[in-house]
Amino acid sequence: MAGRVWWGELWRVTRYVLGTGVRPEVRARSAALRRLRTAAVAGTGLWVVFLAAQTAPRALAGPLAFALAVATAAPAFVAVRSPLWAWRLLVVLIVATPAAYPGLARSWGWPWSPGLALTAALVWFLLAAGHGQAVLVVAGVVSAAAMGVWVEDWRDLALLVALMSALQLGGNAVRQRRVAERESAEQQRRRAAEETRAAVLEERARIARELHDVVAHHMSVLALRTGSAPYRFPGMPDDLRAEFAELTGTARDGMVEMRRLLGVLRTESTAGPLAPQPDVTRVAELVERVRALGTACTVRVDGDFDALPAGVALSTYRIVQEALSNAVRHAPGAAIDVDLRVGAGSVRAVVRNAPGGPGRPGPPGHGLLGMRERAAMLGGRLVAGPTADGGFEVTAELPPDHEENA
């Protein structure tokens, strides 16, 4: 069974090398490197044309000699797109051209022109740089057989095979480096995606922990009002009294489940909040902290923020807090402007900073990601990007009607 698999793989690779393979299996990641390689190969091809034309036998006419020179350089140009097709043309030239140059073996010792030798070196290198070892083995055996047709001394053939192997080793080293770079880039991409995913989950858990207090407060008020209703309204019918008692039990059960949910979201390293959750009315405190760092910061407030739902107010506060933190971190010393407005259909928070000095070095964070999560949770939107003067602006628009976005 193992022998059949081995022969099947050999036949697949041989068929791929001789007829079906087209594009290289591994290519350079950089477009600039590919353009540089194309220019180098084209230059080598032109030099091959010159060498082949200069070494053509005197018996050949001018146009025929030029045609043979162009044919000699053809594999070099084809190798830019497909080293395998270039190698196939090279094998044909190795077998056929010695008949057109009968005097070359006597003039410089080899039955092929110097131009074809340069073309062969280029094609063998590019073939090894773009394809795996199995392809190189089959191509090397076929090339050695094609050269052996015209080489009488086995030592000369061994020298040619050694030179070809050296070129293939060099090309294979380039291929291995490209493979390593591609794998490293893929690992970095996966790591970045995993870090982003972890940051999203962490931010969502943090939002849920903060909103727990808001929801728990509403549930407590509901339980208190339904539980005290029979005492506040003594003449209440029995069926209505039973209904309020059931509502009280439901509210208390909801509070118990909320506490369990909070226990799941919190870890050993995450302590519960010891102070009430902040809201948008405490933005002035954030501004004062920024001013204490020596940064000019202004704030404008327009509208009635007291009427906002607690979840919307909390999210607005956190977005402004993170935007101020990013501005201080990435543009130290730059003036910051905070604009808060409550309209009929939206809550708008804008944090804009002027160009500043270079920020503190460190790994990139996920502040913008967290702000977008908070805006998306409420059905709002957040836009962040550089301004025309080189600063940075964060704009959040949140709908104040929390029920429609629940």
C-alpha positions as CSV (number, residue, x, y, z in Angstrom):
1,M,0.0,0.0,0.0
2,A,2.8,2.4,0.9
3,G,4.6,1.6,-2.4
4,R,1.4,2.5,-4.4
5,V,1.1,5.8,-2.5
6,W,4.7,6.6,-3.3
7,W,4.4,5.9,-7.0
8,G,1.1,7.8,-7.1
9,E,2.8,10.8,-5.5
10,L,5.8,10.5,-7.9
11,W,3.4,10.4,-10.9
12,R,1.5,13.4,-9.6
13,V,4.6,15.5,-9.2
14,T,6.0,14.4,-12.6
15,R,2.8,15.3,-14.3
16,Y,2.7,18.6,-12.5
17,V,6.3,19.5,-13.5
18,L,6.0,18.4,-17.2
19,G,2.6,19.7,-18.1
20,T,0.1,21.1,-15.5
21,G,2.1,23.4,-13.3
22,V,1.9,27.1,-14.2
23,R,2.3,29.6,-11.4
24,P,4.9,29.4,-8.7
25,E,3.8,27.9,-5.4
26,V,5.5,30.6,-3.3
27,R,5.8,34.2,-4.3
28,A,7.4,37.3,-2.7
29,R,5.0,39.0,-0.3
30,S,6.1,42.5,-1.3
31,A,4.9,44.0,-4.6
32,A,8.1,46.1,-4.7
33,L,10.3,42.9,-4.5
34,R,8.3,41.4,-7.4
35,R,8.8,44.5,-9.5
36,L,12.5,44.5,-8.7
37,R,12.8,40.8,-9.7
38,T,10.9,41.5,-12.9
39,A,13.4,44.3,-13.8
40,A,16.4,42.1,-12.9
41,V,15.1,39.2,-15.0
42,A,14.3,41.5,-18.0
43,G,17.8,42.9,-17.8
44,T,19.3,39.4,-17.7
45,G,17.2,38.5,-20.7
46,L,18.5,41.4,-22.7
47,W,22.1,40.5,-21.8
48,V,21.4,36.9,-22.9
49,V,20.2,38.2,-26.3
50,F,23.5,40.1,-26.7
51,L,25.7,37.2,-25.7
52,A,23.8,34.8,-27.9
53,A,24.1,37.1,-30.9
54,Q,27.8,37.7,-30.3
55,T,28.6,34.0,-30.0
56,A,26.5,32.8,-33.0
57,P,28.5,30.9,-35.6
58,R,29.6,33.0,-38.5
59,A,27.9,30.7,-41.0
60,L,24.5,31.9,-39.7
61,A,22.9,34.9,-41.4
62,G,22.1,38.0,-39.4
63,P,18.3,37.6,-39.0
64,L,18.7,33.9,-38.2
65,A,21.3,34.6,-35.6
66,F,19.2,37.2,-34.0
67,A,16.2,34.9,-34.0
68,L,18.2,32.2,-32.2
69,A,19.4,34.8,-29.7
70,V,15.9,35.8,-28.9
71,A,14.9,32.1,-28.6
72,T,17.8,31.6,-26.2
73,A,16.6,34.5,-24.0
74,A,12.9,33.5,-24.2
75,P,12.9,31.3,-21.0
76,A,14.3,34.2,-19.0
77,F,11.3,36.4,-19.9
78,V,8.8,33.6,-19.4
79,A,10.3,32.9,-15.9
80,V,8.8,36.2,-14.7
81,R,5.3,34.7,-14.7
82,S,5.9,31.0,-14.7
83,P,9.3,29.4,-13.9
84,L,7.9,26.0,-14.8
85,W,7.1,27.0,-18.3
86,A,10.4,28.7,-18.6
87,W,12.1,25.5,-17.5
88,R,10.2,23.5,-20.1
89,L,11.4,25.9,-22.8
90,L,14.9,25.6,-21.4
91,V,14.9,21.8,-21.7
92,V,13.8,22.1,-25.4
93,L,16.7,24.5,-26.0
94,I,19.2,22.3,-24.2
95,V,18.2,19.4,-26.5
96,A,17.8,21.4,-29.7
97,T,20.3,24.3,-29.9
98,P,23.6,22.3,-30.0
99,A,22.6,21.3,-33.5
100,A,22.4,24.9,-34.5
101,Y,25.8,25.7,-32.9
102,P,28.0,22.8,-34.1
103,G,31.3,24.7,-33.5
104,L,30.7,25.8,-29.9
105,A,32.1,22.7,-28.3
106,R,35.4,23.3,-30.0
107,S,35.6,27.0,-29.3
108,W,34.8,27.1,-25.6
109,G,34.3,23.4,-24.6
110,W,30.5,23.3,-24.2
111,P,27.8,22.5,-26.8
112,W,25.7,25.5,-25.6
113,S,26.2,29.2,-26.0
114,P,27.2,31.4,-23.0
115,G,23.8,33.1,-23.3
116,L,21.9,29.8,-22.9
117,A,24.1,29.0,-19.9
118,L,23.1,32.3,-18.3
119,T,19.5,31.6,-19.1
120,A,19.7,28.2,-17.5
121,A,21.2,29.5,-14.3
122,L,18.5,32.1,-14.0
123,V,15.6,29.6,-14.7
124,W,17.0,27.0,-12.3
125,F,17.3,29.6,-9.5
126,L,13.8,31.0,-10.0
127,L,12.3,27.5,-10.3
128,A,13.8,26.6,-6.9
129,A,12.6,29.9,-5.4
130,G,9.0,29.3,-6.4
131,H,8.5,25.5,-6.0
132,G,9.1,22.8,-3.5
133,Q,11.8,20.1,-3.3
134,A,9.8,17.4,-5.0
135,V,9.4,19.6,-8.1
136,L,13.1,20.4,-8.0
137,V,14.1,16.7,-7.9
138,V,12.0,15.9,-11.0
139,A,13.1,19.0,-12.9
140,G,16.8,18.2,-12.0
141,V,16.6,14.6,-13.2
142,V,15.0,15.7,-16.5
143,S,17.5,18.5,-17.0
144,A,20.4,16.2,-16.3
145,A,19.0,13.7,-18.9
146,A,18.6,16.5,-21.4
147,M,22.2,17.7,-20.9
148,G,23.6,14.1,-21.0
149,V,22.5,13.8,-24.6
150,W,25.3,16.2,-25.7
151,V,27.9,15.6,-23.0
152,E,30.2,12.7,-23.7
153,D,32.4,12.8,-20.5
154,W,30.5,11.8,-17.3
155,R,32.7,14.2,-15.3
156,D,31.5,17.2,-17.4
157,L,27.9,16.0,-16.7
158,A,28.7,15.7,-13.0
159,L,30.0,19.3,-13.0
160,L,26.9,20.6,-14.7
161,V,24.7,18.7,-12.2
162,A,26.7,20.2,-9.3
163,L,26.3,23.7,-10.7
164,M,22.6,23.2,-11.2
165,S,22.2,21.8,-7.7
166,A,24.1,24.8,-6.2
167,L,21.7,27.2,-8.0
168,Q,18.7,25.2,-6.8
169,L,20.0,25.2,-3.2
170,G,20.3,29.0,-3.4
171,G,16.8,29.4,-4.8
172,N,15.4,26.9,-2.2
173,A,16.9,29.0,0.6
174,V,15.0,32.1,-0.8
175,R,11.8,30.0,-0.9
176,Q,12.2,28.8,2.7
177,R,12.7,32.4,3.8
178,R,9.5,33.4,2.0
179,V,7.6,30.6,3.5
180,A,8.8,31.5,7.0
181,E,7.8,35.2,6.4
182,R,4.4,34.1,5.2
183,E,3.8,31.9,8.2
184,S,5.1,34.6,10.6
185,A,2.7,37.1,9.0
186,E,-0.2,34.7,9.3
187,Q,0.6,34.0,13.0
188,Q,0.7,37.8,13.6
189,R,-2.6,38.2,11.9
190,R,-4.2,35.4,14.0
191,R,-2.7,36.8,17.2
192,A,-4.0,40.3,16.4
193,A,-7.5,38.8,15.6
194,E,-7.4,36.8,18.9
195,E,-6.4,39.9,20.9
196,T,-9.2,41.9,19.3
197,R,-11.7,39.2,20.1
198,A,-10.5,39.0,23.7
199,A,-10.7,42.8,24.0
200,V,-14.3,42.7,22.6
201,L,-15.3,40.1,25.1
202,E,-13.6,41.9,28.0
203,E,-15.3,45.1,27.1
204,R,-18.7,43.5,26.8
205,A,-18.2,41.9,30.2
206,R,-17.2,45.3,31.7
207,I,-20.3,46.9,30.1
208,A,-22.5,44.2,31.6
209,R,-21.0,44.6,35.0
210,E,-21.6,48.3,34.9
211,L,-25.1,48.0,33.7
212,H,-25.9,45.5,36.4
213,D,-26.0,48.3,38.9
214,V,-28.4,50.3,36.7
215,V,-30.7,47.3,36.2
216,A,-30.5,46.2,39.8
217,H,-31.6,49.7,40.9
218,H,-34.6,49.6,38.6
219,M,-35.5,46.1,39.9
220,S,-35.2,47.3,43.5
221,V,-37.5,50.2,42.9
222,L,-40.0,47.9,41.2
223,A,-39.9,45.4,44.1
224,L,-40.2,48.2,46.6
225,R,-43.2,49.9,44.9
226,T,-45.1,46.6,44.3
227,G,-44.4,45.4,47.8
228,S,-45.6,48.6,49.5
229,A,-48.7,49.0,47.2
230,P,-51.1,47.0,49.6
231,Y,-50.1,49.3,52.5
232,R,-50.3,52.5,50.4
233,F,-53.8,51.5,49.1
234,P,-55.6,49.8,52.0
235,G,-58.9,49.2,50.1
236,M,-57.3,47.2,47.3
237,P,-59.3,44.2,46.1
238,D,-57.9,40.8,46.9
239,D,-57.2,39.8,43.3
240,L,-55.2,43.0,42.7
241,R,-53.4,42.5,46.0
242,A,-52.4,39.0,44.8
243,E,-51.3,40.5,41.5
244,F,-49.0,43.0,43.3
245,A,-47.6,40.2,45.5
246,E,-46.8,38.1,42.4
247,L,-45.1,41.2,40.8
248,T,-43.0,41.6,43.9
249,G,-41.9,38.0,43.9
250,T,-41.0,38.3,40.2
251,A,-38.9,41.4,40.8
252,R,-37.0,39.8,43.7
253,D,-36.3,36.7,41.6
254,G,-35.0,39.0,38.9
255,M,-32.7,40.6,41.3
256,V,-31.4,37.2,42.4
257,E,-30.7,36.2,38.8
258,M,-28.9,39.5,38.2
259,R,-26.6,38.8,41.2
260,R,-25.8,35.4,39.7
261,L,-25.1,36.9,36.4
262,L,-22.7,39.4,37.9
263,G,-20.9,36.5,39.7
264,V,-20.3,34.9,36.3
265,L,-19.0,38.1,34.7
266,R,-16.7,38.9,37.6
267,T,-13.4,37.1,38.2
268,E,-11.2,36.8,41.3
269,S,-9.2,39.8,40.1
270,T,-12.3,41.9,39.4
271,A,-13.6,43.6,42.4
272,G,-17.1,45.0,42.5
273,P,-17.6,48.8,42.3
274,L,-17.5,50.6,45.6
275,A,-19.0,53.8,44.3
276,P,-22.2,54.5,42.3
277,Q,-21.8,54.2,38.6
278,P,-20.8,57.6,37.1
279,D,-23.0,59.4,34.6
280,V,-22.7,62.2,32.1
281,T,-23.1,64.9,34.8
282,R,-19.7,63.9,36.2
283,V,-17.9,64.8,32.9
284,A,-16.8,68.0,34.5
285,E,-14.7,65.9,37.0
286,L,-12.9,64.3,34.1
287,V,-12.1,67.6,32.6
288,E,-10.7,68.9,35.9
289,R,-8.4,65.8,36.1
290,V,-7.1,66.5,32.6
291,R,-6.5,70.1,33.5
292,A,-4.6,69.0,36.5
293,L,-2.1,67.2,34.1
294,G,-1.3,70.6,32.6
295,T,-3.5,70.1,29.5
296,A,-5.9,72.8,28.3
297,C,-9.3,71.3,28.2
298,T,-12.7,73.0,27.6
299,V,-16.2,71.5,28.0
300,R,-19.5,72.7,26.6
301,V,-22.8,71.2,27.8
302,D,-26.1,71.9,26.1
303,G,-29.4,70.1,27.0
304,D,-31.0,68.3,29.9
305,F,-28.9,65.3,30.8
306,D,-30.9,64.6,33.9
307,A,-33.7,63.1,31.8
308,L,-31.4,60.6,30.1
309,P,-31.8,56.9,30.9
310,A,-29.1,55.6,33.3
311,G,-27.6,53.3,30.6
312,V,-27.2,56.0,28.0
313,A,-25.7,58.4,30.6
314,L,-23.2,55.8,31.7
315,S,-22.2,54.9,28.2
316,T,-21.7,58.6,27.3
317,Y,-19.5,59.1,30.3
318,R,-17.4,56.1,29.5
319,I,-16.9,57.2,25.9
320,V,-15.8,60.7,26.9
321,Q,-13.5,59.2,29.5
322,E,-11.8,56.9,27.0
323,A,-11.6,59.6,24.4
324,L,-9.9,62.0,26.9
325,S,-7.5,59.2,28.0
326,N,-6.5,58.6,24.4
327,A,-6.0,62.3,23.7
328,V,-3.7,62.7,26.7
329,R,-1.8,59.5,25.8
330,H,-1.3,60.0,22.1
331,A,-1.1,63.8,21.8
332,P,0.4,65.0,25.1
333,G,0.1,68.8,25.6
334,A,-2.5,69.2,22.9
335,A,-5.6,71.3,23.8
336,I,-8.8,69.2,24.1
337,D,-12.3,70.3,23.4
338,V,-15.4,68.4,24.8
339,D,-18.8,69.2,23.4
340,L,-22.0,67.5,24.9
341,R,-25.4,68.1,23.5
342,V,-28.8,66.5,24.1
343,G,-31.3,66.9,21.3
344,A,-34.7,65.7,20.6
345,G,-33.5,62.5,18.9
346,S,-29.9,61.9,19.9
347,V,-27.2,62.5,22.5
348,R,-24.1,63.8,20.8
349,A,-20.6,63.7,22.4
350,V,-17.6,65.2,20.6
351,V,-14.0,65.0,21.9
352,R,-11.5,66.9,19.7
353,N,-7.8,67.4,20.3
354,A,-5.3,69.6,18.5
355,P,-2.0,68.2,17.2
356,G,0.3,67.3,20.0
357,G,3.7,65.9,20.7
358,P,4.7,62.2,20.2
359,G,2.7,59.9,22.5
360,R,4.1,57.6,25.0
361,P,5.4,54.3,23.4
362,G,3.6,51.1,24.2
363,P,1.5,48.4,22.7
364,P,-1.6,49.5,20.9
365,G,-4.8,49.4,23.0
366,H,-8.4,48.8,22.2
367,G,-10.0,52.1,23.4
368,L,-11.8,52.8,20.1
369,L,-13.0,49.2,20.0
370,G,-14.5,49.6,23.5
371,M,-16.2,52.9,22.6
372,R,-17.7,51.4,19.4
373,E,-19.1,48.5,21.5
374,R,-20.8,50.9,23.9
375,A,-22.3,52.9,21.0
376,A,-23.5,49.7,19.2
377,M,-25.1,48.4,22.4
378,L,-27.4,51.4,22.4
379,G,-28.0,51.4,18.6
380,G,-25.9,54.5,18.2
381,R,-22.7,55.1,16.1
382,L,-19.2,56.3,16.8
383,V,-16.9,57.9,14.3
384,A,-13.2,58.5,15.0
385,G,-10.4,59.8,12.8
386,P,-7.9,62.5,12.2
387,T,-8.9,66.1,11.5
388,A,-7.7,68.4,8.7
389,D,-5.3,70.2,11.0
390,G,-3.6,67.0,12.2
391,G,-5.6,66.5,15.4
392,F,-8.1,63.8,16.2
393,E,-11.8,63.7,16.8
394,V,-14.2,61.2,18.3
395,T,-17.9,61.7,17.7
396,A,-20.6,59.5,19.4
397,E,-24.2,59.8,18.6
398,L,-26.5,57.8,20.9
399,P,-30.3,57.6,20.8
400,P,-31.8,58.7,24.1
401,D,-34.8,56.3,23.9
402,H,-33.3,53.3,25.6
403,E,-36.4,51.1,25.3
404,E,-36.3,51.1,21.5
405,N,-32.7,49.9,21.5
406,A,-33.0,47.2,24.2
